[in-house]
Amino acid sequence: MAAEKEIILEFDREFYKNRTQALMEPAIEQFLRVIKSYTLFNIFFLSLLSAEIIYFFIHLTFLAQTFVLAIHLALIVATIFSYFTLKVYFESRKTEQLMDLKSDFIHACELNIQDLEDSPEYHLTIAYACCRLAADLHGKEYVIYQVPFRLNFLFPMIEKISCWVHWQDVHTMKELLLQGCIEEHIKLVRLEPTDLEAHTGLANAYVMLSGLYVDPRTIEGLDDDRWLPANKYNESFQLKFRYIAERAIEEFKILSDYAPQDPWVHAQLAYSYHDLQMPEEEIKEYEIILQLCPEDKETLFKLGKLYFEQGLNAKGLQIYEILKKSNYKKAESLIHFYGAYAI
């Protein structure tokens, strides 16, 4: 979620806090109430089914009549059938409730800033509020349920259970909020089609949404060893990531057309191409950055690494020599990528 810090280049944070900050906690509490209600539903039926099964086996020796035995079995089957039927209904209903929560939150924001309607600040405030709420929900799936202080030894287990049960709920809510953020930025672009900051905000909103579909274990330098469900980052997430990342690239290309001399724009394109595993395009963007900032040693290092990984060893060695002569601290580590190109 680091990209959220860059979503708006010029924005009055104090204004945002004063107008929408008070809406965050009630929205989170309402979200927790919704998902916990489904936990109670599951606990009720599982407890009922367990009681029926235990009762059946305890009294099995006393139920000599086949008719009575059949009634008890029928009750167990009816309970199982009712549970799965209602579960399907409530799962679809839960998605609707989460969508309603997002709509209610945005509506509450709109009521708080009615005086700014049809202005850029109106859409920026709502977009930032959605972004902030999504950030506040980050990691919530691990702490839905609290354990007493004396039972702290159970916390790792409760944390895993909480994540396993609720990660989809938290993910869906964050996804809806970031989609709402994107919608507000699109409205802003329609108001000011040639405004660079509007396109920057939209591009960064796409980047944040794409980040929901990236396995944190694949991010270099990220230190987060919390348990993750095995099926979380599946193929559907990869497809969503590619689609959203491509939308971000389109926005950055617009920025590149309007501000071709801005290194930041080309750096964002390079990051996006890297995520999409498009090394040739990534190399081109870093080469452009070096034309704009020839003394940027970090960009030189990244470009040299890419050259070696793509089998362009001559170019990679040239960069290695430049970095070595400049006493760049990571120069020696660059040569370790020599021969990294897979034959």
PyMOL commands that set and color helices and strands:
alter all, ss='L'
color gray80, all
select helices_A, chain A and resi 2-6+13-58+66-112+114-116+120-136+140-142+149-191+196-211+216-218+235-258+263-275+279-292+297-309+313-325+331-337
alter helices_A, ss='H'
color red, helices_A
deselect
rebuild
show_as cartoon
